[in-house]
Amino acid sequence: MAETLKKIGFNTGVSIDFVNNQVLVTASNYKGAIDYKNLDNYTYTSIYVPRLSFIAVAARIFLGGGFLSVFLFALMFKVDSEELSHFLGVLTIIVFLATILFSGLVFYGFIFNALLGFNIADKIVQNYFSNKRWFVVIGNKSGNNIQFYAIIDEIEKVKQLEKIISDIKKNYIPEPILQKEVTKSVPSDYLVELTKLNELYQQGILTEAEFTNKKTEILNRNS
């Protein structure tokens, strides 16, 4: 299972490694691990992660428009031309009114959206002020699932991780179970060989085909 040893890094800062029969997940502010024997369902869904809330959008419009209005107003008194000064005065009023109008529309649109349950505001934030991400969940039978985000363009890595985890769940044999299966019918020296063989397989030194062939060869020696 050599493929499972390959470390996978995502551009969101998440790193997935496979060491000592564990899936290790490391991020800038998080570390988690799941034993192979506890791996459960692996899922990924596309979601939108907002960069700004609707209130933050309204605040930015208000502050940006307010700053521009003050700048135009101050500039109006510094120009020598009366016509240009008049033009700047009119432009200042237009910018100020537009700022109040748009920031008000955004803010009250959010309130209207929340009270009546419409999703118009959510759609605007989703389409213009959000990043699309993959929300990945590595299931843990103990209930402590590992969750992280991946950039939408990293779908190949997400699917690669899915295959690796699927292979682990399908092929992983806990050592006590392996010993229990062969102890009754296999001499102790063969048992040692099989145990070492299983360790090499879990470490990724042997492929699944090599592991199966070697195991069959050892068992056939005893028949």
N, C-alpha and C positions, 0 to 999 in steps of 0.2 A: 504494500500500500504506500509506495514511495510518493505518490501524488499528494497524500495527506500531509506530508512534511513541508510542503511549499507554503511559505508565509505570504499572506495576501494583505496588501495595504490599500486603503481607500483614501481619496483626496479630501475626505472630511476629517482626516486625522486618526481614523480607526485602523488598527492593525490586528489581524487574525493570525495566530500561530497554533501549531499542533505539537505539543511536547508532553512526554510522560503520560500518554493516554488521556490528555486533556485538551480541550479547545480553549485557548487563551485569547481574550479580547482586551486590547489596551487602547486607551484614548488619552487625551491630555489631562482629563480630570476623572478618569475611571479605569478600573481594572476588574475583570471578571473571568471566571473559569467554570467550565462544565466538564465533568468526567465523561469519557466516552460512554460508559454504561448508563448515564443519565440523560443522554441526548434524546430529545423528543422532536416534535414537528418543527420544520424550518419554513418560514413564510416571508414573503416580501410583497409590499403593496406600494403603489405610487401615491404620494400625498404632496400637498403644497405647504411649505413652511414660510409663513409671513416674514418679510424683512421689516415691515412697518405695520402697526395697527392703524385702523381707520382714524382714530383720534390723533395719532402721530402725523398722519398725512395732513389732517386739518391744521395742526399746529405748525407744520412746516410751511404750508401755504400762507398762513397768517403772518408768521415771522418773516418769511422771505418777501412777501408783498409789502409788509410794514417797513422793512429795511429799505426797499427800493423806493417807497413813497417818501420816506424821510430824506433819502439821498437826492431825489429829484427836487424836493421842496427846498433843500439847502442850495442846490445848484441854481435854482431859479433866481436867487438874489445875488449870484456872483457873475452872471452874464451881463454884458454891456447892452446887447440888443434888446429893445423893448418887445419886439415881435417874438424873439426866441424865449424871452422870459415868460411871455404870455403862453406860448406853446408848452413850455415846461410846467406851467401852472395847471393848464388843462390836462396834460399828461399825468401829473401827480394825482389829480382828482380821479381820473379814470382808473389808474393803478390802484388807488386806495379803495375805491368802490368795488372794483373787481376782486380785490383781496378779501374784503368783507363778504361779498356775495359768494365766492367759491369756497372759502373756509366755512362759512355758515351752511352752505349746501352740503358740504361733506360732513360737518358735525351733526346737523339735524337729520341728514340722510341716514347716518349711523343710528341715531335715536329712533327714527321711524322704522328702520330695519329691525332693530331689537324689539320694539314694542309690538309690531305687527307680524314678526316672524318671516319677513321677506329675506331673500338672500342676495339682494342687489349689491349691498355694500360688500358682502363677502366675495362676490364675483369680481368686483373692481379690485379689491386687495389681492385676490388670487391671481388675476390676470396681469396686473401691473406692478404689484409690490410684494411678490412672493417668489420663492425658488422651488422648483419641482425636485423632489427627492424620492429615493427608495427608502421605505421604512422596513428594516430587516429585523426579524425576530428569530433567535436561535432558542428553541424550546428546551426547557429543563424539567425533567420529571419531578424534581423537588419543588418546582414552582418558581424558582428564581431565574426567570428567563433573561436572556441578554438581548438588549435592543439597541440599535444604532441606525444612523442615517448614511446613505450613500448617494453620491451625485447621480443624476438620472442617466448620464452617459456611461456609467460604470456597470451597466446591466450584464456585461460578459463576466465581470468579477463576481457579481451577485450570483449568477448562475453557476459559475465555477465553484463557489463556496457551497452552493446547494448540492452539487454533485459529490463534492468531497464528504460532506456530512452524511449524505445518503449512503455512500460507500462505507463509511465508518460504521453506521448503524447496521448495515447489512452484513459486514464481515467481522466486526469486532467480537471476539470470544474472550470473556473474562477468564483469567488464568485458573481460578478454582473450578470453573465449569469444565474447562479443557481437561484438567487433571481428573475430575470425577468421571468423565466419559471414558478415559483410557486406563484408569488405575486397575479396574477389575480384570482386564484382558491383556494388559501389556506389562512386560517385565520392567523392573525399576530403571534399568539402564536405558531402555527405550523411552520410558517416561521422561527421563532427563533430556534426551534428544528432542522429544516433542515439545517440552517446555521451552528449551532454548530456541527451537524453531519458531514457536509462537512469539517469543520475544523479538526475534529478528523481523518477523512479519509486522508486528505492531510498531516497531521502530521505523518501518519503511525500507528496510534493507532488502527484503524479499518482496516480490510482487505476489499478487493473489495466486497466479498460476504456478509460480515457483513454490509457494507455500503448500499448495494442494498436492503438487507432484511429490515433493519431499515427504510430506506426511503420509501419502499413500505408499511410498517406497519403504518408509520405516514400519508401517503397519503390516505390509506384505511380508516383511522379514519375519514377523511373528506368526504368520499363518501357516 
